[in-house]
Amino acid sequence: MSWESEYQSKLTEAEKAVDFIKSGERVVIGHACGEPSHVVEAMIAKAEQYENVEIVHMVAMGKAGYAQPGMEKHFRHNALFVGGTTRKAVQEGRGDYTPCFFYRIPDLFTNGSLPVDVAMIQASRPDGNGNMSLGISVDYTLPAARAAKKVIVQVNKEMPGTGGDSCINAADANIVAIVEHDAPIIELAPPKISDVEKAIGANCASLINDGDTLQLGIGAIPDAVLLFLKEKKDLGIHSEMFSDGVVELVESGVITNKKKTTHVGKFVANFLMGTKRLYDFVNNNPDVEMYPVDYVNNPVVVMKEDNIVSINSCVQIDLMGQAASESIGYTQISGVGGQVDFIRGASMAKNGRSILAFPSTAAKGTVSKIVPLLDEGAAVTTSRNDIDYAVTEYGVAKLAGKTLKDRARALIEIAHPDFRDGLKSVYEQRFHCKYE
């Protein structure tokens, strides 16, 4: 049977497609802005026909109706990264959180830890060979589709086509339903960047040289870093994701990917979050390559990229250099994501550097993010053995290779002035010496 015949035979409405989901099954939903919202909403509309369906997801950019109060009998959310619409469910015990390095998530689907019954994904219209690109969300979504017993595909003409390894084929045997539904791809508006974040961005940019390759996280700080790179030359991108700020630097000639060690001339990522400007930029762009996360984020792959600089953030860092990036005390607020993947990869790369960048305070300046000890219950995301640079609006602290005493001093020097005296007092008690 041709792929065209296969495609037509699987074509159905969303309301019928979700009947392939059975009670007690595990459903993995496509990630972030690539979420197949139309079929997800169809599943939620039929909640009464399900019992104990496990929903596995990282960042949910849709409404996440399966995680709302009253859905406990029908769905239980298992978060691999806690997002805004699922955080309350996890905190209130109606959902769960599973810790895992981002690059290891596909392995969970194949090693017996989280076998996939159903993958619900979104893809582009098929090309002449029946290949449908997962576009902006390849990450764990493509591995989940390849591992699933059943795949439900929302086909959307608005989904950009991307190169690399981003496609499934309409003739794949495990695709049980194809739902054509065209709608704008979920967008993430650029964040507002404060003066504090601009200062952090400038400090981070001081560690970036011409020809470096960047891994950028998400949010105001990575975007602020990009503001201060306009005088750099021939930067590259090998990152778990990138957003709109990168497009401007491409158009101005700053990002060329010419000096990369691997995938020379190419952007490499596993997912994208941004606006239509970004999605139009990557659509059928031969210079953009999207791959699953177990390739892009694998530290063994990252380490092959000379001069790679990873930039991430954290919630707290203690005077030993332990960083909590995913929880506030016992409260899980996000997940490890790709932070450690890239920090470890950069540490093994030739001239690699990793940066943890964060404002010196939280809660409108009333709480220091540099603390004597992490809050009770806080998960250590990046260990003191892994950390390289810490950056705040007050400067840069090089921690790798320093004694506990010297790294504590370096961190105190970039803490907010309002909290330095208290930290100095802790320093003197801990190290039995005068802070000078």
Solvent accessible surface area in square Angstrom, and as a share of the most:
residue,aa,sasa,rsa
1,M,171,0.76
2,S,57,0.37
3,W,54,0.19
4,E,89,0.40
5,S,50,0.32
6,E,41,0.18
7,Y,13,0.05
8,Q,118,0.52
9,S,79,0.51
10,K,25,0.10
11,L,64,0.32
12,T,37,0.21
13,E,113,0.50
14,A,1,0.01
15,E,92,0.41
16,K,133,0.56
17,A,0,0.00
18,V,0,0.00
19,D,56,0.29
20,F,78,0.33
21,I,2,0.01
22,K,115,0.49
23,S,61,0.39
24,G,51,0.49
25,E,30,0.13
26,R,43,0.16
27,V,0,0.00
28,V,1,0.01
29,I,1,0.00
30,G,1,0.01
31,H,1,0.01
32,A,0,0.00
33,C,0,0.00
34,G,3,0.03
35,E,5,0.02
36,P,0,0.00
37,S,40,0.26
38,H,58,0.26
39,V,0,0.00
40,V,2,0.01
41,E,73,0.33
42,A,10,0.08
43,M,0,0.00
44,I,23,0.12
45,A,89,0.69
46,K,59,0.25
47,A,7,0.05
48,E,150,0.67
49,Q,89,0.39
50,Y,1,0.00
51,E,94,0.42
52,N,105,0.54
53,V,0,0.00
54,E,40,0.18
55,I,0,0.00
56,V,0,0.00
57,H,0,0.00
58,M,5,0.02
59,V,29,0.17
60,A,5,0.04
61,M,54,0.24
62,G,15,0.14
63,K,156,0.66
64,A,2,0.01
65,G,13,0.13
66,Y,3,0.01
67,A,7,0.05
68,Q,73,0.32
69,P,90,0.57
70,G,61,0.58
71,M,41,0.18
72,E,86,0.38
73,K,134,0.57
74,H,12,0.06
75,F,3,0.01
76,R,89,0.32
77,H,1,0.00
78,N,15,0.08
79,A,0,0.00
80,L,3,0.01
81,F,45,0.19
82,V,0,0.00
83,G,5,0.05
84,G,60,0.57
85,T,57,0.33
86,T,0,0.00
87,R,80,0.29
88,K,126,0.54
89,A,2,0.01
90,V,23,0.13
91,Q,89,0.39
92,E,94,0.42
93,G,46,0.44
94,R,34,0.13
95,G,5,0.04
96,D,58,0.30
97,Y,40,0.15
98,T,37,0.22
99,P,99,0.63
100,C,22,0.13
101,F,69,0.29
102,F,1,0.01
103,Y,48,0.18
104,R,103,0.38
105,I,1,0.00
106,P,5,0.03
107,D,52,0.27
108,L,27,0.14
109,F,7,0.03
110,T,102,0.59
111,N,80,0.41
112,G,55,0.53
113,S,63,0.41
114,L,16,0.08
115,P,63,0.39
116,V,4,0.02
117,D,24,0.13
118,V,0,0.00
119,A,0,0.00
120,M,0,0.00
121,I,1,0.01
122,Q,10,0.04
123,A,0,0.00
124,S,13,0.08
125,R,102,0.37
126,P,32,0.20
127,D,70,0.36
128,G,68,0.65
129,N,107,0.55
130,G,0,0.00
131,N,49,0.25
132,M,0,0.00
133,S,7,0.05
134,L,1,0.00
135,G,0,0.00
136,I,0,0.00
137,S,3,0.02
138,V,0,0.00
139,D,0,0.00
140,Y,0,0.00
141,T,3,0.02
142,L,0,0.00
143,P,17,0.11
144,A,0,0.00
145,A,3,0.02
146,R,129,0.47
147,A,36,0.28
148,A,6,0.05
149,K,139,0.59
150,K,37,0.16
151,V,1,0.01
152,I,0,0.00
153,V,0,0.00
154,Q,4,0.02
155,V,0,0.00
156,N,1,0.01
157,K,126,0.53
158,E,68,0.30
159,M,6,0.03
160,P,4,0.02
161,G,16,0.15
162,T,10,0.06
163,G,34,0.33
164,G,45,0.43
165,D,48,0.25
166,S,2,0.01
167,C,47,0.28
168,I,11,0.05
169,N,34,0.17
170,A,0,0.00
171,A,41,0.31
172,D,51,0.27
173,A,103,0.80
174,N,37,0.19
175,I,4,0.02
176,V,39,0.23
177,A,0,0.00
178,I,0,0.00
179,V,3,0.02
180,E,79,0.36
181,H,62,0.28
182,D,58,0.30
183,A,31,0.24
184,P,115,0.73
185,I,11,0.06
186,I,42,0.21
187,E,85,0.38
188,L,57,0.28
189,A,74,0.57
190,P,82,0.51
191,P,53,0.34
192,K,196,0.83
193,I,46,0.23
194,S,53,0.34
195,D,116,0.60
196,V,61,0.35
197,E,32,0.14
198,K,82,0.35
199,A,37,0.28
200,I,0,0.00
201,G,0,0.00
202,A,38,0.30
203,N,33,0.17
204,C,0,0.00
205,A,7,0.05
206,S,78,0.51
207,L,30,0.15
208,I,1,0.01
209,N,77,0.40
210,D,84,0.44
211,G,13,0.12
212,D,2,0.01
213,T,1,0.01
214,L,0,0.00
215,Q,0,0.00
216,L,5,0.02
217,G,16,0.15
218,I,89,0.45
219,G,27,0.26
220,A,18,0.14
221,I,14,0.07
222,P,9,0.06
223,D,20,0.10
224,A,0,0.00
225,V,0,0.00
226,L,9,0.04
227,L,69,0.34
228,F,83,0.35
229,L,0,0.00
230,K,98,0.41
231,E,156,0.70
232,K,45,0.19
233,K,133,0.57
234,D,36,0.19
235,L,0,0.00
236,G,1,0.01
237,I,0,0.00
238,H,1,0.00
239,S,0,0.00
240,E,18,0.08
241,M,3,0.01
242,F,1,0.01
243,S,22,0.14
244,D,14,0.07
245,G,22,0.21
246,V,0,0.00
247,V,2,0.01
248,E,76,0.34
249,L,3,0.01
250,V,37,0.21
251,E,121,0.54
252,S,73,0.47
253,G,45,0.43
254,V,6,0.04
255,I,5,0.02
256,T,37,0.22
257,N,2,0.01
258,K,135,0.57
259,K,123,0.52
260,K,10,0.04
261,T,66,0.38
262,T,35,0.20
263,H,47,0.21
264,V,89,0.51
265,G,24,0.23
266,K,54,0.23
267,F,8,0.03
268,V,0,0.00
269,A,1,0.01
270,N,0,0.00
271,F,13,0.05
272,L,0,0.00
273,M,8,0.03
274,G,1,0.01
275,T,26,0.15
276,K,111,0.47
277,R,110,0.40
278,L,0,0.00
279,Y,9,0.03
280,D,83,0.43
281,F,43,0.18
282,V,0,0.00
283,N,68,0.35
284,N,117,0.60
285,N,28,0.15
286,P,108,0.68
287,D,62,0.32
288,V,1,0.01
289,E,30,0.13
290,M,0,0.00
291,Y,38,0.15
292,P,11,0.07
293,V,0,0.00
294,D,60,0.31
295,Y,76,0.29
296,V,0,0.00
297,N,0,0.00
298,N,39,0.20
299,P,15,0.09
300,V,85,0.49
301,V,22,0.13
302,V,0,0.00
303,M,67,0.30
304,K,116,0.49
305,E,0,0.00
306,D,42,0.22
307,N,46,0.24
308,I,0,0.00
309,V,0,0.00
310,S,0,0.00
311,I,0,0.00
312,N,16,0.08
313,S,45,0.29
314,C,7,0.04
315,V,31,0.18
316,Q,17,0.07
317,I,0,0.00
318,D,0,0.00
319,L,1,0.01
320,M,42,0.19
321,G,0,0.00
322,Q,41,0.18
323,A,0,0.00
324,A,0,0.00
325,S,17,0.11
326,E,13,0.06
327,S,5,0.03
328,I,95,0.48
329,G,11,0.10
330,Y,169,0.64
331,T,55,0.32
332,Q,30,0.13
333,I,38,0.19
334,S,20,0.13
335,G,6,0.06
336,V,14,0.08
337,G,8,0.08
338,G,2,0.02
339,Q,14,0.06
340,V,3,0.01
341,D,2,0.01
342,F,0,0.00
343,I,2,0.01
344,R,96,0.35
345,G,0,0.00
346,A,1,0.01
347,S,82,0.53
348,M,94,0.42
349,A,10,0.08
350,K,149,0.63
351,N,87,0.45
352,G,18,0.18
353,R,24,0.09
354,S,5,0.03
355,I,0,0.00
356,L,2,0.01
357,A,0,0.00
358,F,0,0.00
359,P,32,0.20
360,S,0,0.00
361,T,23,0.13
362,A,37,0.29
363,A,65,0.50
364,K,208,0.88
365,G,33,0.32
366,T,95,0.55
367,V,72,0.41
368,S,11,0.07
369,K,32,0.13
370,I,1,0.00
371,V,18,0.10
372,P,45,0.28
373,L,114,0.57
374,L,25,0.13
375,D,62,0.32
376,E,135,0.61
377,G,37,0.36
378,A,18,0.14
379,A,39,0.30
380,V,71,0.41
381,T,14,0.08
382,T,0,0.00
383,S,32,0.21
384,R,89,0.32
385,N,131,0.67
386,D,30,0.16
387,I,4,0.02
388,D,19,0.10
389,Y,34,0.13
390,A,0,0.00
391,V,0,0.00
392,T,0,0.00
393,E,32,0.14
394,Y,89,0.34
395,G,16,0.16
396,V,54,0.31
397,A,3,0.02
398,K,78,0.33
399,L,0,0.00
400,A,41,0.32
401,G,88,0.85
402,K,81,0.34
403,T,83,0.48
404,L,74,0.37
405,K,80,0.34
406,D,64,0.33
407,R,19,0.07
408,A,0,0.00
409,R,61,0.22
410,A,11,0.08
411,L,0,0.00
412,I,1,0.00
413,E,97,0.44
414,I,6,0.03
415,A,0,0.00
416,H,40,0.18
417,P,65,0.41
418,D,110,0.57
419,F,56,0.23
420,R,60,0.22
421,D,111,0.57
422,G,46,0.44
423,L,8,0.04
424,K,63,0.27
425,S,48,0.31
426,V,39,0.22
427,Y,1,0.00
428,E,52,0.23
429,Q,131,0.58
430,R,77,0.28
431,F,39,0.16
432,H,162,0.72
433,C,44,0.27
434,K,140,0.59
435,Y,35,0.13
436,E,160,0.72
